[in-house]
């Protein structure tokens, strides 16, 4: 029987398929045709059944699905390290907002390019974003070859970006139309938070999400001070307001949920809304620890996110996975509290569902070829007893040697195929003066 033609075969020591059975393949390979996975299996079987234009033998390695970042603000790479060791509201109102009020489209595009390069090199192939000038983020994502859900953020009006609510709604419509034919890019309705908008605006924006059939995402219950501010402003807690106004729905994506009660967890579960867990950002801002185990035990679908690089301070999903696993163990004084498999699920198959991409997050025939490879030929990854353990507890983004999205190689052994990182690096240095000038004008 003649082998079937395909475009690319990737070979490695192990494959973490993340399929329904969470199957581990030793000495495995993946055959790719166009943007899709044609076959996954033992190397000898793949090579006898398929003939490829190119074969990439990654040697001692782990092949796995591309990681999915369920909450970030990619252009905030521009503010990485500009304001550290501050509580959320001080950090937000006295540093981030003054800098962001001077953003231009060119700066947002630069920040997005920095973030895309960082994520691609670190094994992230898809993310959900929330920021301003998201058309420029989409431009960067499209050229980089990644996948994303873009959310044009809005606050109480007027703002530096929108004078009226209608201006914001018009921009959301334009953004969605711009990427409606792009299979790798979706859009979402993105109010910033309950305390930075108002309930009537939130309700109106949900009506738009329903009409356009888009995800609706919001920061929710990120810290105790945020809850207190919301109580002082509206007389109710953040999640309580969302429930009262009918904003907890299946299309709802809640970011953080650190300060939530058992009753509120029940409301979220009953609604079908999903939650993005962002442990490193929550820790760095002193916001607290999300009761992740309670959310999962309640049956709430959870993704994993880095938040922006201004509050993390990186976009490394491997780093985030390790923190997510260890934080719950230490907080609950229970080493079984957050197993490695649960965390990897949040960063792959669950993340795909969080973003609304049904054809990624696992290595299966017919799925999109969103694949990364960890180079295991490093001292901190030897010896190998359990590849899953190494992926969560030992590896970092710097160990990724291959990143493929929709069947296209975006990064291999330190080289980018879609981004001019030398130019991006030069432009990034120029952003420092701009940010510091903005802070001087406070």
Secondary structure, DSSP 8 states (H G I E B T S, - for coil): ---EEEEEEEEEEEEE--STT--EEEEEEEEEETTEEEEEEEHHHHHHHEEEEEEEE--SEEEEE-EEEEEE-GGGGGGTTSS-S--HHHHIIIIIHHHHTT--HHHHHHHHHHHHHHHHHTTEEEEEE-BS-HHHHHHHHHHHT-EEEEEEEE-SSS-SS-SSHHHHHHHHHHHHHHTTT-TTEEEEEEEEETTTS-HHHHHHHHHHHHHHT-EEEEEES--HHHHHHHHHHHSS-HHHHHHHTT--STTEEEEE--S--HHHHHHHHHHT-EEEE-HHHHHHTT-----HHHHHHTT--EEE----TTSSS---HHHHHHHHHHHHHHHHT-TTSS-HHHHHHHHTHHHHHHHT-TT-SS--TTSB--EEEEE--SGGG-S-S-HHHIIIII--GGGEEEEEETTEEEEETTEESS--HHHHHHHHHHHHHHHHHHHHT-
